[in-house]
Amino acid sequence: MPRDYYVLPQFTKMLEFRAAMIQSIFIAFASLVLDDPTPFYDGIVKAAQEVAQFERDIAMASWPDTEMRDYSLQYNTFTLHQLETIYPEVGFQTYIENLLSGVDRDASWIAIRK
């Protein structure tokens, strides 16, 4: 579902319906693979709620479509020195040298997408 369905208040009922659908799918699956899924009902309900919440958490952490379409927001230039300072454990100098070993290059800048 699009991000807006998870984050805008007018879609709250739709999210509740989605959680109920996930729960019914889990119960139907449990009924197919177990002789008696009744002892697991509480766990199934909890798992369905966690899946629905996880989907919402992903949506909340994602950018809105308007920002995703603005490529200038996703273009983040760093100098090699900045990368080495921010992420010293990666070893960007060595990584870039190996990556571009057969390419004529200017390693003074690199772009990383958020």
C-alpha positions as a printed Julia matrix, in Angstrom:
114×3 Matrix{Float64}:
  0.0     0.0     0.0
  1.2     3.55   -0.57
  2.88    5.32    2.35
 -0.03    7.74    2.82
 -2.34    4.9     3.87
 -0.05    4.2     6.8
  0.67    7.73    7.97
 -2.4     9.89    7.31
 -5.09    9.85   10.01
 -8.01    9.48    7.6
 -6.81    5.95    6.79
 -6.8     4.65   10.38
 -9.85    2.44    9.8
 -8.22    1.0     6.69
 -5.14    0.07    8.74
 -7.32   -1.62   11.34
 -9.01   -3.56    8.54
 -5.59   -4.53    7.15
 -4.48   -5.8    10.56
 -7.68   -7.87   10.77
 -7.03   -9.28    7.29
 -3.48  -10.25    8.24
 -4.84  -11.94   11.34
 -7.46  -13.88    9.35
 -4.79  -15.04    6.88
 -2.58  -16.23    9.75
 -5.51  -18.07   11.35
 -6.47  -19.67    8.02
 -2.87  -20.81    7.52
 -2.67  -22.18   11.06
 -5.91  -24.09   10.47
 -4.38  -25.7     7.4
 -1.14  -26.82    9.04
 -2.33  -27.59   12.57
 -4.98  -30.01   13.77
 -6.06  -27.49   16.41
 -4.71  -23.93   16.16
 -6.7   -22.79   19.22
 -3.75  -22.97   21.67
 -1.8   -20.66   19.36
 -4.56  -18.1    18.84
 -3.04  -15.46   21.17
  0.33  -15.79   19.46
 -1.29  -15.55   16.03
 -3.14  -12.38   17.02
  0.05  -10.87   18.45
  2.05  -11.8    15.33
 -0.56  -10.22   13.06
 -0.48   -7.02   15.11
  3.32   -6.98   14.94
  3.28   -7.4    11.15
  0.8    -4.53   10.78
  2.89   -2.35   13.1
  6.09   -3.26   11.25
  4.51   -2.18    7.95
  3.52    1.12    9.55
  7.0     1.61   11.01
  8.53    1.1     7.56
  6.12    3.65    6.09
  6.91    6.17    8.83
 10.63    5.77    8.18
 10.18    6.2     4.42
 10.17    9.47    2.55
  6.9    10.82    1.14
  6.48   10.45   -2.64
  7.06   14.16   -3.17
 10.5    13.9    -1.6
 11.28   10.63   -3.4
 10.66   12.38   -6.73
 13.09   15.19   -5.85
 16.41   13.67   -6.86
 18.32   16.66   -5.54
 17.4    15.52   -2.01
 18.87   12.1    -2.71
 22.12   13.36   -4.2
 24.63   13.68   -1.39
 28.16   14.52   -2.37
 31.02   13.71   -0.04
 34.72   14.15   -0.39
 36.75   11.04    0.19
 38.1    12.67    3.34
 34.54   13.23    4.62
 33.63    9.58    3.98
 36.76    8.39    5.76
 35.92   10.65    8.72
 32.23    9.7     8.95
 32.66    5.96    8.27
 36.23    5.07    9.24
 35.44    1.37    9.62
 34.6     1.03    5.9
 38.0     2.02    4.57
 36.71    3.98    1.58
 40.16    4.79    0.22
 40.99    1.1    -0.21
 37.47    0.28   -1.36
 37.49    2.94   -4.08
 41.0     2.06   -5.2
 39.97   -1.59   -5.63
 36.63   -0.73   -7.19
 38.13    1.62   -9.75
 41.49   -0.09  -10.23
 41.03   -0.41  -13.99
 39.34    2.94  -14.54
 40.85    6.35  -15.19
 39.27    8.34  -12.38
 39.11   11.48  -10.28
 38.58   10.09   -6.76
 38.1    13.52   -5.21
 34.32   13.03   -4.87
 31.68   10.3    -4.64
 27.87   10.38   -4.38
 25.97    8.18   -1.95
 22.2     7.83   -1.92
 20.44    8.04    1.44
